[in-house]
Amino acid sequence: MILARGRIRTLGRTGLNPQSHLAVAGGKVVAVGGREVMALRGPRTRVVDLAGSAVLPGFNDAHAHVVYYGLTRFAADLSGARGIDDILDRLKAHAKRLKPGEWLLGMGYRTDELTERRQPNSSELDRATGDRPAFIDERGGHARVANSAALAAASITAETANPHGGRIGRNVNRAPNGLLLEAAMRLVADVQPKPAVERRIEGVLMAQELLVSRGVTSVGAAVNRGFADDLRGFERLACEGRLKVRVNEFLSWELLEASSGLGLRAGFGGAMVRAGPIKVFVDGGAERVAMRSGGGVWRTTREELRNLVATASAAGLQVAAHAIGDAAIEAMCDAVEASGGTDLRHRVEHCTICPPDLQVRLARLGMVAVMQPMAARFSRVASTIFFPVRDRADLAPHRRLMKAGVPVAFSSDLPVSPDPNPWPGIRVAVDDPVNGISLLAALRAYTAAGAYASFEEHVKGTLEPGMLADLQVYRGDPLEDEDVRWEELRPRAVLLGGARVYGSL
Ligand SMILES: [Zn+2]
């Protein structure tokens, strides 16, 4: 196939300079340039006249909760809920679709969007759910509220101690009030009946429809409690030829021993599904981030982190550490330094509050920052509430990290960002008055840097000859259009390995 007369930006050596023609064969880009590419045309070559349409490499969303997002499609949708009554109404309506005794889940609300400005409690949930076990998850993924039946199923009582790295919300008499923070969320997740692999697959299918419609062709699938069934689901879809995005599947820290015992090493797998980094949580979310000035939640202690990174590194496995506060990022730098290796591209997920000394260390230790550009806007607005930083330039420091030599990969953290469309984040990163970056740098953070983070920069991330033909075609050229509405921008077609997976050419 030859894409002709387009505005093709490879994001490789030619950067944003548009080329007009691109040839694809065997799933890869074989040539890119001007009219001379037409010389490759054979009797069976399909020539697509782009008539000035823009082409970019497919996006790589380096951190998105694919399965969790998919499963939320089967839960009560609480996004945009304005108050606790609103949440209860939605739960009641959703319960009508469930079998007797089936757990009721709700997802997507945010406390700061509720008129009450507080979490609901278990007795409030009971009013809507009755005896059916139920819990609801806040959108950030770090807080959950369980009803009385779910608390009982998990045997959480006044006597239950807080688990390490988590907290059980309590009334004055110490009785649990339903709130479960950070690692305490696991207490009910562990007793909740596991969704069947078929349901996970259905969820993945819905998630991938959303992702490809936004131009995403590769995704770092952040873990939840699926483990074997998640991987099984991705593998089955890949074998059946139904997987439309390339998946770099994170492995929960609980799988470290199993993974190294199997002989898995960083980058193990194929072009469609591969074993990604060992994922570990260092600090919490929102107001529970670990700062050098004190406070926050340590879901993994410094010592545990050092042991984990040492064990993983010795086995040749990459680690992806959730670290938002400067103390958490520092702990990860210490752990990587102690492990002695700099070639495993250990990742800091979020990397939100990162002062200059840590920027330098990340670069020196060969680490990658996996960030969410939309969070830059949020953290600047909310910085006084959530992040006690003295220097605002240390917040979401995309430009400074890049200048220091740290590869920065962008991601949506779906469903924390409910829409994985990369464009609004790209605009935020470019327009950020404090740490703004160039458009080319932002686009590379959403393409080549994600490929680098999964050791695949030699196969994808640009449209240079030899690279996989993972690409997206737009209607017209959005980069030349002053009036484009970034939230609404969608590709008109997406190709994965040269095959159409979305829209039409
Ligand atoms: Zn996440």
Residues whose N, C-alpha, C, O or C-beta is under 5 A from the ligand:
A	BS01	ZN	A222 D413
